Amino acid sequence: MILRLRSLVLSFALTAAVALSALAAGAAGAEEVFWSGARSLPVYSVEREDNALSITFDCAWGTEHTDAILKALEEANVKATFFTVQFWAEEHPDHLKKIDEAGHEIGTHSATHPKMSQLSEEAIKTELTTSSRAITEVTGKQVTLFRPPFGDYDNAVIDTSLALGLMPIQWDVDSLDWKDLSAKEIAERVVSKAKSGSIILCHNNGLHTAEALPVILDTLRARGFTFVPVGELIYRENYTIDHTGRQFSAAKG
């Protein structure tokens, strides 16, 4: 009887451990994601039936390769979403204006690029409001999207962002272009992982990002995908988000 009881306890413990491990692995499908149990989640990807997806660029350093990226997007007639840090926006207002005038969407990537889960709620608000204001001062447009630096967040970060009218956005496809991978390696990573509703992470000053873009855009289009800014990909209301961060329209449920 004692042996049987011990066996049942061990079986239950193993089952629980496997379940928790699977749940955590599902939410951590993208690199640089911090996940710990039940929590408020940003949008990692979107359930879509039309093969739409989004390509995004984080702007936190330099502009040496930004013009080439903008040229590649223009030649492909693709509108993207750029997430800019406040200090980048203030140091490069001409490029911020150029991105806006090209028809791309601009969201905030914080003011100082901190790990925001380590900040107080008041500090989170300051990061988001001052950075959004800096963008609006250049573009004249309201900021409605936010990407946490390093992909780092907790409930306070997500809930505060939403309360300020900023939809928190992550990604499910990481190009790893910041590691200075070759254009071929970047393109292969992206096209092998992209699916309907994906949000692709790139950077505005990646060494080989501009070179990889034509291959990425042409290959995915040939597979039937279309590109839209994140603001057109996501649902703004009546939605649910599962434990992997995939957003679903509640109206279809």
JORA-V917838 format. One record per residue. N is the residue number from 1. RES is the residue in one small letter. SS is DSSP state (H for helix, E for strand, - for the rest). OMEGA is omega in degrees with one decimal (none if undefined). Layout:
n;res;ss;omega
N;RES;SS;OMEGA
N;RES;SS;OMEGA
//
This chain:
n;res;ss;omega
1;m;-;-179.8
2;i;H;178.6
3;l;H;179.9
4;r;H;179.8
5;l;H;178.4
6;r;H;179.7
7;s;H;179.8
8;l;H;179.5
9;v;H;179.7
10;l;H;179.6
11;s;H;179.5
12;f;H;-179.1
13;a;H;179.3
14;l;H;178.9
15;t;H;-180.0
16;a;H;-179.5
17;a;H;178.7
18;v;H;-179.1
19;a;H;-179.8
20;l;H;179.4
21;s;H;179.8
22;a;H;179.9
23;l;H;179.9
24;a;H;-179.5
25;a;H;179.7
26;g;H;-178.3
27;a;H;-177.9
28;a;-;-177.7
29;g;-;178.9
30;a;-;179.5
31;e;-;174.7
32;e;-;179.1
33;v;-;-179.7
34;f;-;-173.7
35;w;-;179.7
36;s;-;174.6
37;g;-;-178.4
38;a;-;-176.4
39;r;-;173.1
40;s;-;-174.9
41;l;-;170.1
42;p;-;177.9
43;v;E;176.4
44;y;-;179.3
45;s;E;-174.3
46;v;E;175.7
47;e;-;-178.8
48;r;-;177.9
49;e;-;-174.1
50;d;-;179.0
51;n;-;174.4
52;a;E;174.4
53;l;E;-176.7
54;s;E;172.5
55;i;E;-173.2
56;t;E;-178.7
57;f;E;175.3
58;d;E;-177.7
59;c;E;-179.4
60;a;-;177.8
61;w;-;169.8
62;g;-;177.5
63;t;-;-172.6
64;e;-;-176.2
65;h;-;-174.6
66;t;H;180.0
67;d;H;179.6
68;a;H;177.0
69;i;H;178.7
70;l;H;178.5
71;k;H;179.2
72;a;H;178.3
73;l;H;179.9
74;e;H;-179.1
75;e;H;178.8
76;a;H;-177.6
77;n;-;179.9
78;v;-;174.5
79;k;-;-175.4
80;a;-;175.5
81;t;E;178.6
82;f;E;176.1
83;f;E;-173.2
84;t;E;172.9
85;v;-;-177.1
86;q;H;-177.5
87;f;H;175.4
88;w;H;179.4
89;a;H;-178.8
90;e;H;179.0
91;e;H;-174.9
92;h;-;-178.2
93;p;H;179.2
94;d;H;178.3
95;h;H;177.0
96;l;H;178.5
97;k;H;178.9
98;k;H;177.6
99;i;H;-180.0
100;d;H;-177.1
101;e;H;176.0
102;a;-;176.9
103;g;-;179.0
104;h;-;179.7
105;e;E;-178.7
106;i;E;175.9
107;g;E;178.8
108;t;E;176.7
109;h;-;-178.8
110;s;-;178.4
111;a;-;-172.8
112;t;-;178.2
113;h;-;177.7
114;p;-;165.7
115;k;-;-166.7
116;m;H;177.1
117;s;H;179.5
118;q;H;-176.8
119;l;-;172.3
120;s;-;178.7
121;e;H;179.9
122;e;H;178.8
123;a;H;176.2
124;i;H;178.9
125;k;H;-179.8
126;t;H;178.3
127;e;H;-175.4
128;l;H;-176.1
129;t;H;-178.8
130;t;H;179.2
131;s;H;177.5
132;s;H;180.0
133;r;H;-179.9
134;a;H;178.1
135;i;H;-178.7
136;t;H;179.6
137;e;H;179.3
138;v;H;-173.4
139;t;H;-175.3
140;g;-;-176.5
141;k;-;179.2
142;q;-;177.5
143;v;-;-176.6
144;t;-;-177.5
145;l;E;-179.8
146;f;E;172.4
147;r;-;178.9
148;p;-;175.3
149;p;H;179.5
150;f;H;-173.7
151;g;H;-173.9
152;d;-;-179.8
153;y;-;168.8
154;d;-;-177.5
155;n;H;-177.5
156;a;H;179.8
157;v;H;-177.7
158;i;H;-177.8
159;d;H;178.2
160;t;H;177.4
161;s;H;-179.8
162;l;H;180.0
163;a;H;178.6
164;l;-;179.4
165;g;-;-180.0
166;l;-;178.5
167;m;E;-179.8
168;p;E;-173.3
169;i;E;173.3
170;q;-;179.6
171;w;-;173.3
172;d;-;176.2
173;v;E;-178.7
174;d;E;-179.6
175;s;-;-174.5
176;l;-;-179.1
177;d;H;179.0
178;w;H;177.0
179;k;H;-179.9
180;d;-;172.3
181;l;-;177.1
182;s;-;178.3
183;a;H;-179.7
184;k;H;-179.7
185;e;H;178.3
186;i;H;-178.3
187;a;H;-179.4
188;e;H;178.4
189;r;H;-174.7
190;v;H;-174.4
191;v;H;179.8
192;s;H;-175.2
193;k;H;-174.6
194;a;-;175.7
195;k;-;179.3
196;s;-;179.8
197;g;-;-179.7
198;s;-;171.0
199;i;E;-173.7
200;i;E;179.4
201;l;E;171.4
202;c;E;179.7
203;h;E;-173.7
204;n;-;-176.6
205;n;-;176.1
206;g;-;-173.3
207;l;-;-176.5
208;h;-;-176.9
209;t;H;-178.1
210;a;H;179.3
211;e;H;-178.8
212;a;H;-172.6
213;l;H;-179.6
214;p;H;179.3
215;v;H;180.0
216;i;H;-175.1
217;l;H;-178.9
218;d;H;-178.2
219;t;H;-178.9
220;l;H;175.6
221;r;H;178.7
222;a;H;178.5
223;r;-;175.3
224;g;-;179.5
225;f;-;174.0
226;t;E;-176.7
227;f;E;176.3
228;v;-;173.9
229;p;-;-178.4
230;v;H;-179.4
231;g;H;177.3
232;e;H;-178.8
233;l;H;-172.2
234;i;-;171.9
235;y;-;-177.8
236;r;-;-179.9
237;e;-;-179.8
238;n;-;-179.6
239;y;E;171.8
240;t;E;177.0
241;i;E;-179.1
242;d;-;-173.0
243;h;-;176.6
244;t;-;-177.2
245;g;-;178.4
246;r;E;-176.4
247;q;E;179.9
248;f;E;174.3
249;s;E;179.9
250;a;H;-178.8
251;a;H;-179.3
252;k;H;-176.0
253;g;-;none
//
